[in-house]
Amino acid sequence: MIMYSTPWCGYCQRLKAQFGREGIAFEEVDIEQDPAAAAMVEQVNGGNQTVPTIVFADGTAMTNPSLAQVKEKLSSL
C-alpha cells in the first residue's frame, strides 16, 4: 500500500500515526518531491493534488480515507 502525501498535510500525519498504532505497513511518497506521483494523484482525484491518497495492491485508490475504511479494504485483498 502506498500513501501519497505532503509533509505539511495534517490529515496525512494523522493517518500515518493511526497506521503506526495499528501496525499497518505502508510506503510513503511525497508528491512535492515526485512529479510523477503528483500527476498520478491528480489523475485519481479529478485534477486535484488531494492527499492523503492511498493506492492499494489491487490498484484501487482512496482519497483521505478513515482508518476504518483502510482496514476494511485491506481485509478484502
GROMACS elastic network, one bead per residue, 0.5 to 0.9 nm:
[ bonds ]
;  ai    aj funct       b0    kb
    1    25     6  0.74374   500
    1    26     6  0.50948   500
    1    27     6  0.62861   500
    1    28     6  0.87494   500
    1    54     6  0.69172   500
    1    55     6  0.57480   500
    1    57     6  0.58294   500
    2    26     6  0.55694   500
    2    28     6  0.57617   500
    2    29     6  0.71391   500
    2    53     6  0.81752   500
    2    54     6  0.56283   500
    2    55     6  0.52412   500
    2    56     6  0.66157   500
    2    57     6  0.84248   500
    3    12     6  0.83473   500
    3    16     6  0.86673   500
    3    26     6  0.67250   500
    3    27     6  0.60769   500
    3    29     6  0.61958   500
    3    30     6  0.85485   500
    3    51     6  0.83529   500
    3    52     6  0.63223   500
    3    53     6  0.57983   500
    3    55     6  0.66115   500
    3    56     6  0.89392   500
    4    12     6  0.85076   500
    4    27     6  0.84959   500
    4    28     6  0.59411   500
    4    30     6  0.59844   500
    4    31     6  0.62859   500
    4    37     6  0.73790   500
    4    38     6  0.82081   500
    4    41     6  0.74098   500
    4    50     6  0.89036   500
    4    51     6  0.62779   500
    4    52     6  0.55807   500
    4    53     6  0.51361   500
    4    54     6  0.62575   500
    4    55     6  0.80542   500
    5     8     6  0.85916   500
    5     9     6  0.69435   500
    5    12     6  0.60632   500
    5    13     6  0.87864   500
    5    28     6  0.69908   500
    5    29     6  0.61402   500
    5    30     6  0.50700   500
    5    31     6  0.60368   500
    5    32     6  0.82831   500
    5    50     6  0.83604   500
    5    51     6  0.51959   500
    5    52     6  0.50365   500
    5    53     6  0.69277   500
    5    54     6  0.89028   500
    6     9     6  0.54797   500
    6    10     6  0.89954   500
    6    12     6  0.73611   500
    6    29     6  0.80439   500
    6    30     6  0.51097   500
    6    31     6  0.61357   500
    6    32     6  0.64037   500
    6    33     6  0.87701   500
    6    51     6  0.71963   500
    6    52     6  0.79578   500
    7    10     6  0.84133   500
    7    12     6  0.80643   500
    7    13     6  0.80032   500
    7    30     6  0.71512   500
    7    32     6  0.85724   500
    8    12     6  0.82418   500
    8    13     6  0.81666   500
    9    12     6  0.52242   500
    9    13     6  0.64140   500
    9    14     6  0.88375   500
    9    51     6  0.73149   500
    9    52     6  0.78248   500
   10    13     6  0.50650   500
   10    14     6  0.62335   500
   10    15     6  0.86690   500
   11    14     6  0.51686   500
   11    15     6  0.62192   500
   11    16     6  0.85946   500
   11    51     6  0.76856   500
   11    52     6  0.67601   500
   11    64     6  0.71933   500
   12    15     6  0.52060   500
   12    16     6  0.60581   500
   12    17     6  0.85674   500
   12    51     6  0.68199   500
   12    52     6  0.52435   500
   12    53     6  0.88014   500
   12    64     6  0.79671   500
   13    16     6  0.51719   500
   13    17     6  0.62059   500
   13    18     6  0.86760   500
   14    17     6  0.51941   500
   14    18     6  0.62710   500
   14    19     6  0.87040   500
   15    19     6  0.61252   500
   15    20     6  0.85752   500
   15    52     6  0.81375   500
   15    64     6  0.85749   500
   15    65     6  0.84033   500
   15    66     6  0.75902   500
   15    67     6  0.68769   500
   16    19     6  0.50563   500
   16    20     6  0.62117   500
   16    21     6  0.87564   500
   16    26     6  0.87735   500
   17    20     6  0.50231   500
   17    21     6  0.63103   500
   17    22     6  0.86742   500
   18    21     6  0.51386   500
   18    22     6  0.61871   500
   18    23     6  0.85052   500
   18    24     6  0.84085   500
   18    67     6  0.68924   500
   19    22     6  0.50950   500
   19    23     6  0.58905   500
   19    25     6  0.71428   500
   19    26     6  0.80926   500
   19    67     6  0.75618   500
   20    23     6  0.51008   500
   20    24     6  0.62301   500
   20    25     6  0.77776   500
   21    24     6  0.78604   500
   22    25     6  0.89951   500
   24    71     6  0.86962   500
   29    32     6  0.88306   500
   29    33     6  0.81325   500
   29    34     6  0.75246   500
   29    37     6  0.73112   500
   30    33     6  0.55213   500
   30    34     6  0.64214   500
   30    37     6  0.77887   500
   30    38     6  0.83182   500
   31    35     6  0.64210   500
   31    36     6  0.79252   500
   31    37     6  0.53983   500
   31    39     6  0.84343   500
   31    41     6  0.80568   500
   31    49     6  0.82382   500
   31    51     6  0.88369   500
   32    35     6  0.69282   500
   32    37     6  0.85087   500
   32    38     6  0.70096   500
   33    37     6  0.84937   500
   33    38     6  0.85307   500
   34    37     6  0.53002   500
   34    38     6  0.63537   500
   34    39     6  0.88004   500
   35    39     6  0.61773   500
   35    40     6  0.86491   500
   36    39     6  0.50817   500
   36    40     6  0.62750   500
   36    41     6  0.87270   500
   37    40     6  0.50211   500
   37    41     6  0.62268   500
   37    42     6  0.86103   500
   38    41     6  0.51282   500
   38    42     6  0.62179   500
   38    43     6  0.86654   500
   38    49     6  0.64489   500
   39    42     6  0.50315   500
   39    43     6  0.61969   500
   39    44     6  0.87671   500
   39    47     6  0.83326   500
   39    49     6  0.79511   500
   40    43     6  0.50230   500
   40    44     6  0.63315   500
   40    45     6  0.86297   500
   40    49     6  0.88095   500
   41    44     6  0.51918   500
   41    45     6  0.60847   500
   41    46     6  0.86821   500
   41    47     6  0.79024   500
   41    48     6  0.72337   500
   41    49     6  0.56613   500
   41    50     6  0.69029   500
   41    51     6  0.78879   500
   41    53     6  0.68070   500
   42    45     6  0.50763   500
   42    46     6  0.60259   500
   42    49     6  0.50262   500
   42    50     6  0.73823   500
   43    46     6  0.58150   500
   43    47     6  0.57193   500
   43    48     6  0.77559   500
   43    49     6  0.87018   500
   44    47     6  0.75543   500
   44    48     6  0.82820   500
   44    49     6  0.89257   500
   44    53     6  0.84340   500
   44    61     6  0.73557   500
   44    62     6  0.86876   500
   44    63     6  0.85122   500
   45    48     6  0.53468   500
   45    49     6  0.69386   500
   45    50     6  0.65977   500
   45    53     6  0.85745   500
   45    63     6  0.76132   500
   46    49     6  0.87304   500
   47    50     6  0.88800   500
   49    53     6  0.88317   500
   50    53     6  0.67037   500
   50    63     6  0.70200   500
   50    64     6  0.78623   500
   51    54     6  0.83065   500
   51    63     6  0.65457   500
   51    64     6  0.62631   500
   52    62     6  0.83457   500
   52    63     6  0.59395   500
   52    64     6  0.50295   500
   52    65     6  0.77896   500
   53    61     6  0.67835   500
   53    62     6  0.57077   500
   53    64     6  0.60151   500
   53    65     6  0.79366   500
   54    60     6  0.83301   500
   54    61     6  0.53916   500
   54    62     6  0.52024   500
   54    63     6  0.63036   500
   54    64     6  0.77475   500
   54    65     6  0.78694   500
   54    70     6  0.85224   500
   55    58     6  0.81123   500
   55    59     6  0.60932   500
   55    60     6  0.57292   500
   55    62     6  0.66621   500
   55    63     6  0.89014   500
   56    59     6  0.53844   500
   56    60     6  0.55400   500
   56    61     6  0.61924   500
   56    62     6  0.84474   500
   56    73     6  0.84018   500
   56    74     6  0.79894   500
   56    77     6  0.86848   500
   57    60     6  0.74816   500
   57    77     6  0.78615   500
   58    61     6  0.88758   500
   58    77     6  0.74213   500
   62    65     6  0.59562   500
   62    69     6  0.87557   500
   62    70     6  0.82623   500
   65    68     6  0.80166   500
   65    69     6  0.59589   500
   65    70     6  0.65533   500
   66    69     6  0.51833   500
   66    70     6  0.64519   500
   66    71     6  0.87175   500
   67    70     6  0.51639   500
   67    71     6  0.61466   500
   67    72     6  0.85694   500
   68    71     6  0.51170   500
   68    72     6  0.60676   500
   68    73     6  0.85780   500
   69    72     6  0.51435   500
   69    73     6  0.62000   500
   69    74     6  0.86311   500
   70    73     6  0.51195   500
   70    74     6  0.60975   500
   70    75     6  0.85993   500
   71    74     6  0.50764   500
   71    75     6  0.61582   500
   71    76     6  0.88025   500
   72    75     6  0.52257   500
   72    76     6  0.66136   500
   73    76     6  0.52741   500
   73    77     6  0.66972   500
   74    77     6  0.53674   500
